Amino acid sequence: MARVALEDLTKRYAGGNLAVDKLNLDVADGEFVCLVGPSGCGKTTALRMIAGLEDITSGWVRIGDKVVNLLPPRDRDIALVFQSYALYPHMSVFDNMGFGLQLRKTPKAQIDKAVRNAARILDLEAFLDRKPGQLSGGQRQRVALGRAIVREPAAFLMDEPLSNLDAKLRVQTRAEIARLHQRLEATMIYVTHDQVEAMTMADRIAVINDGVLQQVGTPKELYEQPRNHFVAGFIGSPSMNFVDLAVQLGNTSRLAGDGVEVRLDDTQAALLRDRGLETVTVGFRPEHLEIGKPEGPGLRVSASIDVVEFLGNDELIHAVSGGRDLVAVVEAGGSLQVGDSIFLSASPRHVYLFEPDHGLSLASR
């Protein structure tokens, strides 16, 4: 396995479209890093440049200690897994998994050992004689993973490998990929638009928007310390609520708007005094909201319930406050109904403050 480093990696297409803008990212040997962002943000383009499937406009890709910009894909010592399984329908599972080694003219005994070892890891030993058409979607994706494993590459590159699976299989297969990473201690770069996949599997997550890297960190760091409005809204499910409020500093400092108030603690008030802002964007996660009025500093929301979704242990409350749509996650079992008036609250540590113009977190400044 090997370290993968991207240095000012840039892709500009003919016509001027800038797909990736000076991307800097260092993936350590054996690390699992997810590239996440909305469709069209540049994450797949970045992966294709690492793989050698896309020309690099400027910058460098290093795999191990070698700059690989000019090397063809076959010489980069990487293995690719795509959302389409790309299996040969006329070949058995065994032959599909060993085909790359056959092309390299690897001895048959070595191919047999490598394929059977990968099949054992992926629980495919009973299916080696079957054709892809006789397998489920999850099994076919495991075959695609096995084909990558037998090559023993320096790095695995995966582009939306679970997007063709149904919800249940996605959960099962992402657990299998996480276990696979632990067994192989492999360097993996995984592209997805699904932040739940990234949060549950990755050592670190790189969030990209409009070709620009927004933040890199562990799932916990991105969830608890988002650098800007975009990261805060992208990481977390359901998404963070946002409201714009007026800043009122004085003996009792607060942020105020129709139906929403934040009574500031000393740290928050100091941040706002330093910035001299008249308005601020306030963020708060649905799962951090509680029903009832708090004592002391914190968020207070007066709202009317619009929709109640029962989720088993929890209920998803869609509410309206001052014309704004808000979401709260509360424990199921209460008597909340559509049309009820409620008060929601959150502690100061669960209230995030962002500049209204640039979206930067005041805390990160």
C-alpha positions in Angstrom: 0.0 0.0 0.0 1.1 3.6 -0.4 0.5 7.2 0.4 -1.5 9.3 -2.2 -0.8 13.0 -2.3 -2.6 15.6 -4.4 -0.8 19.0 -4.8 -2.6 21.9 -6.3 -4.5 19.5 -8.5 -6.5 21.4 -11.1 -8.8 20.4 -14.0 -10.1 23.0 -16.5 -12.1 21.8 -19.5 -12.1 23.3 -22.9 -14.4 26.3 -22.8 -13.2 27.4 -19.4 -15.2 25.2 -17.0 -13.2 24.7 -13.8 -14.0 21.3 -12.4 -11.3 21.0 -9.8 -9.5 24.0 -8.4 -6.1 23.6 -6.7 -7.0 20.5 -4.6 -4.5 19.7 -1.9 -5.1 16.4 -0.1 -2.7 13.9 1.6 -4.0 10.4 2.1 -1.8 8.4 4.4 -0.7 4.8 3.8 -3.6 2.6 4.9 -6.0 5.5 5.4 -9.7 5.4 4.2 -10.6 8.9 2.9 -14.0 9.8 1.4 -14.5 12.6 -1.1 -18.0 13.9 -0.7 -20.1 16.7 -2.2 -23.2 17.3 -4.3 -23.4 16.0 -7.9 -21.1 17.9 -10.2 -18.8 19.2 -7.5 -15.6 17.7 -9.0 -15.1 14.7 -6.7 -15.3 12.1 -9.5 -13.1 14.2 -11.7 -10.5 14.3 -9.0 -10.6 10.5 -8.6 -10.3 10.1 -12.4 -7.2 12.3 -12.4 -5.7 10.1 -9.7 -6.5 7.0 -11.8 -5.1 8.5 -15.0 -8.5 8.5 -16.7 -8.6 12.3 -16.9 -5.8 14.6 -18.1 -4.4 17.0 -15.4 -4.5 20.7 -16.3 -2.0 21.5 -13.5 -0.7 20.2 -10.2 0.6 16.8 -9.3 -0.5 13.4 -8.2 1.9 11.3 -6.2 1.4 7.6 -5.4 4.1 6.5 -3.0 7.1 8.7 -3.8 6.4 8.8 -7.5 4.8 11.6 -9.5 2.4 9.7 -11.8 0.9 12.5 -13.9 2.2 11.1 -17.2 1.9 7.4 -16.4 -1.0 5.4 -18.0 -3.6 3.9 -15.6 -2.1 0.4 -15.9 1.3 1.7 -14.6 -0.1 3.5 -11.5 -0.5 0.5 -9.3 -4.1 1.3 -8.4 -7.4 -0.7 -8.6 -10.7 0.9 -9.6 -14.2 -0.1 -8.4 -17.1 1.7 -10.2 -20.8 1.9 -9.6 -21.3 -0.3 -12.6 -19.8 -3.7 -11.8 -18.3 -4.1 -15.3 -18.2 -7.9 -15.0 -17.9 -10.1 -18.0 -21.3 -11.9 -18.2 -19.9 -15.0 -20.0 -17.2 -15.6 -17.4 -17.4 -17.3 -14.1 -16.9 -15.4 -10.8 -13.5 -17.0 -10.6 -12.4 -15.9 -14.1 -13.8 -12.4 -13.6 -11.8 -12.0 -10.4 -8.6 -13.4 -11.9 -8.9 -11.8 -15.3 -6.5 -8.9 -14.6 -3.9 -11.3 -13.4 -4.3 -13.5 -16.5 -3.6 -10.4 -18.6 -0.4 -10.0 -16.7 0.5 -13.6 -17.5 0.6 -14.4 -13.8 1.2 -18.2 -13.1 -2.0 -20.2 -12.7 -1.2 -21.4 -9.2 -0.6 -17.8 -8.1 -3.9 -16.7 -9.7 -5.8 -19.5 -8.0 -4.3 -18.6 -4.6 -5.1 -14.9 -5.0 -8.7 -15.5 -6.2 -9.5 -18.0 -3.5 -8.0 -15.7 -0.8 -10.1 -12.8 -2.0 -13.2 -15.0 -2.2 -12.7 -16.1 1.4 -12.4 -12.5 2.6 -15.6 -11.5 0.7 -17.6 -14.7 1.5 -17.7 -15.6 -2.2 -16.2 -19.1 -2.0 -19.6 -20.8 -2.8 -20.1 -18.7 -5.9 -16.8 -19.0 -7.8 -18.3 -21.3 -10.5 -21.4 -19.1 -11.1 -21.9 -16.4 -13.8 -22.6 -12.8 -12.8 -26.3 -13.2 -14.0 -26.8 -15.8 -11.2 -25.8 -13.4 -8.5 -27.6 -10.6 -6.5 -26.5 -7.0 -6.8 -24.6 -7.1 -3.6 -22.8 -10.3 -4.6 -21.8 -8.8 -8.0 -20.4 -5.7 -6.2 -18.4 -8.0 -4.0 -17.0 -9.7 -7.1 -16.0 -6.3 -8.4 -14.2 -5.7 -5.1 -12.6 -9.1 -5.3 -11.2 -8.4 -8.8 -9.5 -5.3 -7.3 -8.2 -7.2 -4.2 -6.4 -9.9 -6.2 -4.2 -7.2 -7.8 -2.8 -6.1 -4.4 -2.6 -2.5 -5.6 -1.0 0.4 -3.9 -4.4 2.1 -3.5 -8.0 1.4 -4.1 -10.1 4.0 -5.9 -13.9 3.6 -5.6 -16.5 5.8 -7.4 -20.0 5.5 -6.0 -19.7 1.7 -5.7 -23.0 1.3 -3.8 -25.3 3.6 -5.8 -26.9 0.7 -7.8 -27.9 -1.2 -4.7 -31.2 -1.0 -2.8 -31.2 0.5 0.7 -30.8 -2.7 2.6 -27.9 -3.9 0.4 -26.2 -0.5 0.7 -26.1 -0.8 4.5 -24.8 -4.4 4.3 -22.2 -3.7 1.6 -20.8 -0.6 3.2 -20.2 -2.6 6.4 -18.4 -5.2 4.2 -16.2 -2.5 2.7 -15.3 -1.1 6.1 -14.4 -4.6 7.3 -12.4 -5.2 4.2 -10.4 -2.0 4.8 -9.6 -3.2 8.4 -8.5 -6.6 7.1 -6.3 -5.3 4.2 -5.1 -2.1 6.0 -5.4 -0.7 2.5 -5.2 2.9 1.2 -8.7 3.7 -0.1 -10.1 6.8 -1.7 -13.9 6.6 -1.9 -16.2 9.0 -3.8 -19.8 9.4 -2.8 -22.6 12.0 -2.6 -24.1 10.1 0.4 -22.7 11.7 3.5 -24.0 8.8 5.6 -21.7 6.4 3.7 -18.8 8.7 4.4 -19.6 9.2 8.1 -19.9 5.5 8.8 -16.8 4.3 6.8 -14.1 7.0 6.5 -11.1 7.7 8.7 -11.3 11.2 7.2 -13.7 13.1 4.9 -12.9 15.7 2.3 -15.9 17.9 1.5 -15.8 19.5 -2.0 -18.1 22.1 -3.5 -17.8 23.7 -6.9 -14.4 22.1 -7.4 -13.0 23.6 -4.2 -12.0 21.7 -1.0 -14.1 23.1 1.8 -12.8 21.1 4.8 -10.9 17.8 5.6 -11.3 16.1 9.0 -12.6 13.1 10.8 -16.4 12.5 10.7 -16.6 13.8 14.3 -14.6 17.0 13.5 -16.8 17.8 10.5 -20.0 17.2 12.4 -19.0 19.1 15.6 -16.7 21.8 14.1 -17.9 22.7 10.5 -15.7 25.3 9.0 -18.5 27.0 7.0 -22.2 27.1 6.2 -21.8 24.5 3.3 -20.1 21.9 5.4 -22.5 22.4 8.3 -25.5 21.8 6.0 -24.0 18.9 4.0 -22.8 16.8 7.0 -25.6 15.5 9.2 -28.9 13.9 8.5 -31.4 15.5 8.6 -29.6 18.7 7.5 -28.8 21.5 9.9 -31.5 24.2 10.3 -30.4 27.8 9.4 -32.0 31.2 10.2 -30.7 34.7 9.8 -31.1 36.8 13.0 -30.3 40.4 14.0 -27.5 41.0 16.4 -28.4 42.9 19.6 -25.4 43.4 21.9 -25.8 45.0 25.4 -26.2 44.0 29.0 -28.2 41.0 27.8 -26.8 40.1 24.3 -29.0 38.2 22.0 -29.9 37.4 18.4 -33.5 38.0 17.4 -35.9 37.3 14.6 -39.6 36.4 14.2 -40.3 33.4 16.4 -36.6 32.7 17.0 -34.2 34.0 19.7 -30.7 33.1 20.8 -29.6 34.4 24.2 -25.8 34.5 23.9 -23.3 33.3 26.3 -20.1 35.3 27.0 -18.0 33.5 24.3 -20.6 34.0 21.6 -21.1 37.6 22.5 -17.4 38.2 22.3 -17.1 36.6 18.9 -19.9 38.9 17.6 -18.3 42.0 19.1 -15.0 41.2 17.4 -16.7 40.8 14.0 -19.0 43.9 14.2 -21.8 42.1 12.4 -25.4 43.4 12.3 -26.9 40.1 11.3 -25.6 36.5 11.6 -26.7 33.1 10.2 -27.5 30.7 13.1 -27.4 27.0 12.6 -28.7 24.2 14.8 -29.1 20.5 14.2 -32.6 18.8 14.3 -31.3 16.2 16.8 -30.1 18.8 19.2 -33.5 20.4 19.6 -35.5 19.7 22.7 -39.1 20.5 23.5 -39.6 23.2 26.1 -38.2 26.6 27.2 -34.6 26.6 28.5 -33.2 28.5 31.4 -30.3 30.8 30.7 -28.4 31.2 27.4 -29.4 29.2 24.4 -31.8 28.9 21.5 -35.6 29.5 21.8 -38.0 28.8 18.9 -41.7 29.3 18.9 -43.2 27.2 16.1 -46.3 25.4 14.8 -46.2 21.8 13.8 -46.7 21.2 10.1 -45.9 17.4 9.7 -45.1 14.6 12.1 -43.1 11.6 10.7 -43.0 8.5 12.9 -39.5 6.7 12.7 -39.8 4.2 15.5 -37.7 5.4 18.4 -37.9 9.0 17.1 -40.3 11.4 15.5 -39.3 13.9 12.8 -41.1 17.1 13.4 -41.5 19.6 10.5 -42.5 22.9 12.0 -43.0 26.5 10.8 -41.6 29.5 12.7 -41.8 33.0 11.4 -42.4 31.7 7.9 -39.3 29.4 8.1 -39.4 25.7 7.7 -37.5 23.9 10.5 -37.0 20.2 11.4 -36.6 18.7 14.8 -35.9 15.1 15.9 -37.6 14.2 19.2 -38.2 11.0 21.1 -41.3 9.1 20.0 -44.2 8.5 22.3 -45.4 12.0 22.9 -48.8 13.4 21.9 -47.6 15.9 19.3 -50.0 16.6 16.5 -50.2 18.7 13.3 -51.3 22.2 14.2 -49.9 22.1 17.8 -47.9 25.1 19.0 -44.5 24.2 20.5 -41.4 25.7 22.0 -38.0 24.2 20.9 -34.7 24.9 22.5 -31.0 24.1 22.3 -28.0 24.7 24.5 -25.3 27.3 23.5 -22.8 24.6 22.6 -25.3 23.3 19.9 -25.8 26.8 18.3 -23.5 27.5 15.4 -22.8 31.1 14.1 -21.8 31.9 10.5 -21.0 35.1 8.7 -24.0 35.9 6.5 -21.9 36.9 3.4 -19.2 34.3 3.2 -20.7 31.6 5.4 -17.5 31.1 7.4 -18.0 29.8 11.0 -17.2 32.5 13.6 -15.7 29.8 15.8 -13.2 28.7 13.0 -12.0 32.3 12.7 
